[in-house]
Amino acid sequence: MCRNIKTLYNFDPPTTEEEIHAASVQFVRKISGFTKPSNINSAPFNYAVEKVDQVVAELLESLATSAQPRNREAQAAKAKARAIARFG
């Protein structure tokens, strides 16, 4: 849906609240169509971001896997290599 929203599950070190919040803001921006909401829309926008934060945190806490946690640096290197291959 949005290329700026990254996978947050099963990382070592675990996902931070800041990462969850950033993904929530991106999600609400995408579905609302607002990069920065007007004053009249800022309260509902911020409320939606808070709710998405809560749901994402609950989701990440409830998921279970037997896979080894992924390494952030290795995932970033793979993404960089894909970008170079795609865009040159």
The first five atom37 places (N, CA, C, CB, O) and aatype in JSON, in Angstrom:
{
  "aatype": [12, 4, 1, 2, 9, 11, 16, 10, 18, 2, 13, 3, 14, 14, 16, 16, 6, 6, 6, 9, 8, 0, 0, 15, 19, 5, 13, 19, 1, 11, 9, 15, 7, 13, 16, 11, 14, 15, 2, 9, 2, 15, 0, 14, 13, 2, 18, 0, 19, 6, 11, 19, 3, 5, 19, 19, 0, 6, 10, 10, 6, 15, 10, 0, 16, 15, 0, 5, 14, 1, 2, 1, 6, 0, 5, 0, 0, 11, 0, 11, 0, 1, 0, 9, 0, 1, 13, 7],
  "atom_mask": [
    [1, 1, 1, 1, 1],
    [1, 1, 1, 1, 1],
    [1, 1, 1, 1, 1],
    [1, 1, 1, 1, 1],
    [1, 1, 1, 1, 1],
    [1, 1, 1, 1, 1],
    [1, 1, 1, 1, 1],
    [1, 1, 1, 1, 1],
    [1, 1, 1, 1, 1],
    [1, 1, 1, 1, 1],
    [1, 1, 1, 1, 1],
    [1, 1, 1, 1, 1],
    [1, 1, 1, 1, 1],
    [1, 1, 1, 1, 1],
    [1, 1, 1, 1, 1],
    [1, 1, 1, 1, 1],
    [1, 1, 1, 1, 1],
    [1, 1, 1, 1, 1],
    [1, 1, 1, 1, 1],
    [1, 1, 1, 1, 1],
    [1, 1, 1, 1, 1],
    [1, 1, 1, 1, 1],
    [1, 1, 1, 1, 1],
    [1, 1, 1, 1, 1],
    [1, 1, 1, 1, 1],
    [1, 1, 1, 1, 1],
    [1, 1, 1, 1, 1],
    [1, 1, 1, 1, 1],
    [1, 1, 1, 1, 1],
    [1, 1, 1, 1, 1],
    [1, 1, 1, 1, 1],
    [1, 1, 1, 1, 1],
    [1, 1, 1, 0, 1],
    [1, 1, 1, 1, 1],
    [1, 1, 1, 1, 1],
    [1, 1, 1, 1, 1],
    [1, 1, 1, 1, 1],
    [1, 1, 1, 1, 1],
    [1, 1, 1, 1, 1],
    [1, 1, 1, 1, 1],
    [1, 1, 1, 1, 1],
    [1, 1, 1, 1, 1],
    [1, 1, 1, 1, 1],
    [1, 1, 1, 1, 1],
    [1, 1, 1, 1, 1],
    [1, 1, 1, 1, 1],
    [1, 1, 1, 1, 1],
    [1, 1, 1, 1, 1],
    [1, 1, 1, 1, 1],
    [1, 1, 1, 1, 1],
    [1, 1, 1, 1, 1],
    [1, 1, 1, 1, 1],
    [1, 1, 1, 1, 1],
    [1, 1, 1, 1, 1],
    [1, 1, 1, 1, 1],
    [1, 1, 1, 1, 1],
    [1, 1, 1, 1, 1],
    [1, 1, 1, 1, 1],
    [1, 1, 1, 1, 1],
    [1, 1, 1, 1, 1],
    [1, 1, 1, 1, 1],
    [1, 1, 1, 1, 1],
    [1, 1, 1, 1, 1],
    [1, 1, 1, 1, 1],
    [1, 1, 1, 1, 1],
    [1, 1, 1, 1, 1],
    [1, 1, 1, 1, 1],
    [1, 1, 1, 1, 1],
    [1, 1, 1, 1, 1],
    [1, 1, 1, 1, 1],
    [1, 1, 1, 1, 1],
    [1, 1, 1, 1, 1],
    [1, 1, 1, 1, 1],
    [1, 1, 1, 1, 1],
    [1, 1, 1, 1, 1],
    [1, 1, 1, 1, 1],
    [1, 1, 1, 1, 1],
    [1, 1, 1, 1, 1],
    [1, 1, 1, 1, 1],
    [1, 1, 1, 1, 1],
    [1, 1, 1, 1, 1],
    [1, 1, 1, 1, 1],
    [1, 1, 1, 1, 1],
    [1, 1, 1, 1, 1],
    [1, 1, 1, 1, 1],
    [1, 1, 1, 1, 1],
    [1, 1, 1, 1, 1],
    [1, 1, 1, 0, 1]
  ],
  "atom_positions": [
    [[0.82, -1.19, 0.0], [0.0, 0.0, 0.0], [0.86, 1.25, 0.0], [-0.93, 0.0, 1.2], [0.73, 2.1, -0.88]],
    [[1.73, 1.36, 0.97], [2.59, 2.54, 1.07], [4.02, 2.05, 1.21], [2.17, 3.45, 2.27], [4.33, 1.3, 2.14]],
    [[4.87, 2.46, 0.33], [6.24, 1.96, 0.35], [7.02, 2.4, 1.57], [6.96, 2.41, -0.89], [8.02, 1.78, 1.92]],
    [[6.57, 3.47, 2.24], [7.29, 3.96, 3.41], [6.98, 3.17, 4.67], [6.98, 5.4, 3.62], [7.68, 3.32, 5.67]],
    [[5.95, 2.35, 4.65], [5.62, 1.54, 5.81], [6.43, 0.25, 5.73], [4.09, 1.25, 5.9], [6.29, -0.52, 4.78]],
    [[7.26, 0.03, 6.72], [8.15, -1.13, 6.74], [7.59, -2.21, 7.65], [9.56, -0.72, 7.19], [6.77, -1.94, 8.53]],
    [[8.03, -3.43, 7.42], [7.68, -4.53, 8.3], [8.25, -4.24, 9.69], [8.21, -5.89, 7.75], [9.4, -3.85, 9.83]],
    [[7.42, -4.44, 10.71], [7.84, -4.14, 12.07], [7.98, -5.37, 12.95], [6.87, -3.2, 12.69], [8.44, -5.27, 14.09]],
    [[7.58, -6.51, 12.45], [7.53, -7.72, 13.27], [8.79, -8.56, 13.17], [6.34, -8.55, 12.89], [9.39, -8.68, 12.1]],
    [[9.18, -9.14, 14.29], [10.25, -10.12, 14.38], [11.62, -9.54, 14.05], [9.95, -11.29, 13.46], [12.35, -10.06, 13.2]],
    [[11.96, -8.45, 14.73], [13.27, -7.84, 14.57], [14.03, -7.88, 15.88], [13.15, -6.4, 14.07], [13.45, -7.89, 16.96]],
    [[15.34, -7.9, 15.76], [16.21, -7.81, 16.92], [17.11, -6.6, 16.7], [17.03, -9.12, 17.13], [17.9, -6.64, 15.75]],
    [[17.06, -5.56, 17.49], [16.22, -5.37, 18.66], [14.75, -5.17, 18.27], [16.71, -4.18, 19.47], [14.45, -4.83, 17.12]],
    [[13.84, -5.38, 19.22], [12.41, -5.27, 18.92], [12.02, -3.88, 18.43], [11.59, -5.62, 20.15], [12.73, -2.9, 18.65]],
    [[10.89, -3.82, 17.77], [10.37, -2.56, 17.23], [10.11, -1.57, 18.36], [9.08, -2.81, 16.42], [9.59, -1.94, 19.42]],
    [[10.47, -0.33, 18.12], [10.28, 0.71, 19.14], [8.93, 1.39, 18.96], [11.41, 1.75, 19.07], [8.29, 1.27, 17.91]],
    [[8.5, 2.12, 20.0], [7.25, 2.89, 19.91], [7.35, 3.95, 18.82], [6.94, 3.55, 21.26], [6.35, 4.25, 18.16]],
    [[8.54, 4.5, 18.62], [8.73, 5.53, 17.58], [8.51, 4.94, 16.19], [10.14, 6.14, 17.69], [7.92, 5.59, 15.32]],
    [[8.99, 3.74, 15.97], [8.79, 3.07, 14.67], [7.32, 2.76, 14.43], [9.62, 1.79, 14.59], [6.82, 2.92, 13.32]],
    [[6.64, 2.32, 15.48], [5.2, 2.04, 15.37], [4.46, 3.34, 15.06], [4.65, 1.4, 16.66], [3.58, 3.36, 14.2]],
    [[4.81, 4.41, 15.75], [4.15, 5.7, 15.53], [4.39, 6.21, 14.1], [4.64, 6.74, 16.56], [3.47, 6.7, 13.45]],
    [[5.62, 6.1, 13.63], [5.93, 6.56, 12.27], [5.12, 5.79, 11.23], [7.44, 6.42, 11.98], [4.62, 6.38, 10.27]],
    [[5.0, 4.48, 11.41], [4.2, 3.67, 10.49], [2.72, 4.05, 10.58], [4.39, 2.16, 10.79], [2.02, 4.08, 9.56]],
    [[2.25, 4.33, 11.78], [0.85, 4.73, 11.97], [0.55, 6.05, 11.28], [0.53, 4.84, 13.46], [-0.48, 6.2, 10.63]],
    [[1.46, 7.0, 11.42], [1.28, 8.3, 10.75], [1.24, 8.1, 9.23], [2.43, 9.28, 11.14], [0.39, 8.67, 8.56]],
    [[2.16, 7.29, 8.7], [2.18, 7.04, 7.25], [0.88, 6.39, 6.79], [3.37, 6.16, 6.88], [0.34, 6.75, 5.74]],
    [[0.38, 5.44, 7.57], [-0.86, 4.76, 7.21], [-2.03, 5.74, 7.19], [-1.14, 3.62, 8.19], [-2.81, 5.76, 6.24]],
    [[-2.16, 6.55, 8.23], [-3.27, 7.5, 8.3], [-3.12, 8.56, 7.21], [-3.33, 8.17, 9.69], [-4.12, 8.99, 6.64]],
    [[-1.91, 9.0, 6.92], [-1.7, 9.94, 5.82], [-2.17, 9.35, 4.5], [-0.21, 10.33, 5.71], [-2.83, 10.02, 3.7]],
    [[-1.83, 8.09, 4.28], [-2.18, 7.45, 3.02], [-3.69, 7.32, 2.86], [-1.54, 6.08, 2.93], [-4.23, 7.66, 1.81]],
    [[-4.38, 6.84, 3.9], [-5.81, 6.6, 3.74], [-6.62, 7.89, 3.81], [-6.29, 5.65, 4.8], [-7.71, 7.96, 3.25]],
    [[-6.09, 8.93, 4.49], [-6.83, 10.2, 4.56], [-6.53, 11.1, 3.37], [-6.49, 10.93, 5.86], [-7.35, 11.95, 3.01]],
    [[-5.38, 10.93, 2.77], [-4.98, 11.8, 1.67], [-4.33, 13.09, 2.14], [0.0, 0.0, 0.0], [-4.03, 13.97, 1.33]],
    [[-4.11, 13.22, 3.44], [-3.49, 14.43, 4.0], [-2.03, 14.18, 4.32], [-4.24, 14.9, 5.25], [-1.7, 13.2, 5.0]],
    [[-1.16, 15.05, 3.85], [0.22, 15.02, 4.31], [0.28, 15.7, 5.66], [1.17, 15.7, 3.29], [0.9, 15.2, 6.6]],
    [[-0.36, 16.85, 5.74], [-0.52, 17.56, 7.0], [-1.96, 18.03, 7.04], [0.5, 18.76, 7.12], [-2.37, 18.84, 6.2]],
    [[-2.75, 17.55, 8.0], [-4.16, 17.92, 8.04], [-4.34, 19.38, 8.43], [-4.91, 17.02, 9.0], [-3.5, 19.97, 9.11]],
    [[-5.46, 19.96, 8.0], [-5.79, 21.33, 8.39], [-6.13, 21.35, 9.88], [-6.98, 21.88, 7.56], [-6.27, 20.3, 10.5]],
    [[-6.24, 22.54, 10.44], [-6.55, 22.67, 11.87], [-7.85, 21.95, 12.23], [-6.65, 24.13, 12.27], [-7.93, 21.31, 13.28]],
    [[-8.85, 22.06, 11.39], [-10.13, 21.43, 11.67], [-10.05, 19.91, 11.64], [-11.17, 21.92, 10.69], [-10.82, 19.23, 12.3]],
    [[-9.11, 19.38, 10.86], [-8.97, 17.93, 10.73], [-7.84, 17.34, 11.58], [-8.74, 17.58, 9.29], [-7.65, 16.12, 11.6]],
    [[-7.1, 18.17, 12.28], [-5.97, 17.65, 13.04], [-6.39, 16.77, 14.2], [-5.12, 18.79, 13.55], [-5.72, 15.77, 14.47]],
    [[-7.46, 17.09, 14.9], [-7.9, 16.26, 16.03], [-8.32, 14.86, 15.57], [-9.08, 16.94, 16.76], [-7.85, 13.88, 16.15]],
    [[-9.19, 14.73, 14.53], [-9.52, 13.38, 14.08], [-8.31, 12.63, 13.51], [-10.61, 13.45, 13.03], [-8.2, 11.42, 13.67]],
    [[-7.42, 13.35, 12.85], [-6.21, 12.75, 12.29], [-5.35, 12.17, 13.41], [-5.41, 13.79, 11.47], [-4.93, 11.02, 13.35]],
    [[-5.1, 12.98, 14.43], [-4.27, 12.54, 15.55], [-4.93, 11.4, 16.33], [-3.98, 13.71, 16.49], [-4.25, 10.49, 16.8]],
    [[-6.25, 11.46, 16.46], [-6.98, 10.38, 17.13], [-6.81, 9.08, 16.35], [-8.48, 10.74, 17.26], [-6.59, 8.02, 16.94]],
    [[-6.91, 9.15, 15.03], [-6.73, 7.96, 14.2], [-5.32, 7.4, 14.35], [-7.03, 8.27, 12.72], [-5.14, 6.19, 14.42]],
    [[-4.33, 8.27, 14.39], [-2.95, 7.83, 14.57], [-2.79, 7.11, 15.91], [-1.97, 9.03, 14.48], [-2.14, 6.07, 15.99]],
    [[-3.38, 7.66, 16.97], [-3.32, 7.02, 18.29], [-3.94, 5.63, 18.27], [-4.03, 7.89, 19.34], [-3.37, 4.68, 18.81]],
    [[-5.11, 5.53, 17.64], [-5.8, 4.23, 17.57], [-4.99, 3.22, 16.78], [-7.18, 4.4, 16.95], [-4.88, 2.06, 17.19]],
    [[-4.42, 3.63, 15.66], [-3.6, 2.73, 14.86], [-2.36, 2.31, 15.66], [-3.18, 3.41, 13.51], [-1.96, 1.15, 15.62]],
    [[-1.75, 3.25, 16.39], [-0.62, 2.92, 17.28], [-1.0, 1.79, 18.22], [-0.18, 4.16, 18.09], [-0.26, 0.81, 18.36]],
    [[-2.15, 1.93, 18.88], [-2.6, 0.93, 19.85], [-2.81, -0.43, 19.2], [-3.88, 1.39, 20.52], [-2.36, -1.45, 19.72]],
    [[-3.5, -0.44, 18.06], [-3.8, -1.7, 17.4], [-2.53, -2.38, 16.91], [-4.76, -1.47, 16.23], [-2.4, -3.59, 17.03]],
    [[-1.62, -1.62, 16.36], [-0.36, -2.2, 15.87], [0.45, -2.77, 17.03], [0.48, -1.13, 15.11], [0.99, -3.87, 16.91]],
    [[0.53, -2.04, 18.14], [1.26, -2.55, 19.3], [0.64, -3.85, 19.8], [1.29, -1.5, 20.43], [1.36, -4.8, 20.11]],
    [[-0.68, -3.9, 19.88], [-1.38, -5.13, 20.3], [-1.11, -6.27, 19.33], [-2.89, -4.88, 20.42], [-0.87, -7.41, 19.74]],
    [[-1.15, -5.97, 18.05], [-0.9, -6.99, 17.04], [0.51, -7.56, 17.19], [-1.1, -6.42, 15.63], [0.68, -8.78, 17.22]],
    [[1.51, -6.69, 17.27], [2.89, -7.15, 17.36], [3.13, -7.97, 18.62], [3.83, -5.97, 17.33], [3.91, -8.92, 18.6]],
    [[2.46, -7.61, 19.72], [2.6, -8.36, 20.97], [1.95, -9.74, 20.88], [2.01, -7.58, 22.13], [2.4, -10.68, 21.53]],
    [[0.88, -9.85, 20.09], [0.13, -11.11, 20.06], [0.66, -12.1, 19.03], [-1.31, -10.82, 19.78], [0.33, -13.29, 19.1]],
    [[1.46, -11.66, 18.07], [1.98, -12.56, 17.05], [3.03, -13.5, 17.63], [2.57, -11.76, 15.88], [3.76, -13.13, 18.56]],
    [[3.11, -14.69, 17.08], [4.11, -15.67, 17.51], [4.77, -16.29, 16.29], [3.46, -16.76, 18.41], [4.13, -16.49, 15.26]],
    [[6.04, -16.58, 16.42], [6.78, -17.22, 15.33], [7.9, -18.07, 15.9], [7.35, -16.16, 14.36], [8.39, -17.83, 17.0]],
    [[8.3, -19.06, 15.13], [9.45, -19.87, 15.53], [10.69, -19.45, 14.74], [9.16, -21.37, 15.31], [11.78, -19.99, 14.94]],
    [[10.52, -18.48, 13.84], [11.65, -18.0, 13.03], [12.59, -17.14, 13.88], [11.14, -17.19, 11.82], [12.18, -16.51, 14.85]],
    [[13.84, -17.14, 13.48], [14.83, -16.3, 14.14], [14.51, -14.82, 13.84], [16.27, -16.66, 13.67], [14.07, -14.5, 12.74]],
    [[14.74, -13.93, 14.8], [14.53, -12.5, 14.54], [15.44, -12.02, 13.41], [14.78, -11.67, 15.81], [16.58, -12.45, 13.27]],
    [[14.9, -11.11, 12.62], [15.67, -10.54, 11.51], [16.59, -9.45, 12.02], [14.73, -9.98, 10.41], [16.31, -8.78, 13.01]],
    [[17.69, -9.29, 11.32], [18.67, -8.27, 11.64], [18.33, -7.01, 10.85], [20.12, -8.76, 11.31], [18.18, -7.06, 9.63]],
    [[18.21, -5.89, 11.53], [17.83, -4.63, 10.87], [18.84, -4.2, 9.82], [17.67, -3.52, 11.91], [18.46, -3.75, 8.73]],
    [[20.1, -4.32, 10.13], [21.14, -3.89, 9.19], [21.12, -4.74, 7.93], [22.52, -3.95, 9.85], [21.28, -4.22, 6.82]],
    [[20.93, -6.04, 8.09], [20.87, -6.93, 6.92], [19.66, -6.61, 6.06], [20.84, -8.4, 7.37], [19.75, -6.62, 4.83]],
    [[18.52, -6.34, 6.69], [17.32, -6.0, 5.93], [17.5, -4.67, 5.19], [16.09, -5.93, 6.87], [17.05, -4.52, 4.05]],
    [[18.15, -3.7, 5.84], [18.4, -2.41, 5.2], [19.34, -2.58, 4.01], [19.0, -1.42, 6.21], [19.15, -1.93, 2.98]],
    [[20.35, -3.43, 4.14], [21.29, -3.68, 3.04], [20.56, -4.32, 1.86], [22.45, -4.58, 3.51], [20.82, -3.96, 0.71]],
    [[19.67, -5.28, 2.13], [18.88, -5.9, 1.06], [18.0, -4.88, 0.35], [18.02, -7.03, 1.62], [17.9, -4.89, -0.87]],
    [[17.37, -4.01, 1.13], [16.5, -2.98, 0.54], [17.32, -2.02, -0.33], [15.75, -2.19, 1.65], [16.87, -1.6, -1.4]],
    [[18.52, -1.67, 0.13], [19.38, -0.79, -0.65], [19.8, -1.45, -1.95], [20.61, -0.4, 0.16], [19.83, -0.8, -2.99]],
    [[20.13, -2.74, -1.89], [20.51, -3.46, -3.09], [19.35, -3.53, -4.09], [21.0, -4.88, -2.73], [19.55, -3.4, -5.29]],
    [[18.12, -3.75, -3.57], [16.95, -3.79, -4.44], [16.73, -2.42, -5.09], [15.68, -4.21, -3.65], [16.37, -2.33, -6.27]],
    [[16.94, -1.35, -4.34], [16.75, 0.0, -4.88], [17.79, 0.29, -5.96], [16.85, 1.04, -3.76], [17.46, 0.9, -6.99]],
    [[19.01, -0.12, -5.74], [20.05, 0.09, -6.75], [19.74, -0.68, -8.01], [21.43, -0.32, -6.21], [19.9, -0.17, -9.11]],
    [[19.28, -1.93, -7.86], [18.94, -2.73, -9.02], [17.73, -2.14, -9.76], [18.65, -4.19, -8.6], [17.65, -2.22, -10.99]],
    [[16.82, -1.56, -9.02], [15.61, -1.01, -9.63], [15.84, 0.34, -10.29], [14.51, -0.89, -8.59], [15.38, 0.59, -11.4]],
    [[16.57, 1.22, -9.59], [16.72, 2.59, -10.06], [18.1, 2.92, -10.61], [16.41, 3.52, -8.95], [18.3, 3.98, -11.21]],
    [[19.05, 2.03, -10.41], [20.38, 2.23, -10.95], [21.3, 3.07, -10.12], [0.0, 0.0, 0.0], [22.45, 3.3, -10.51]]
  ]
}
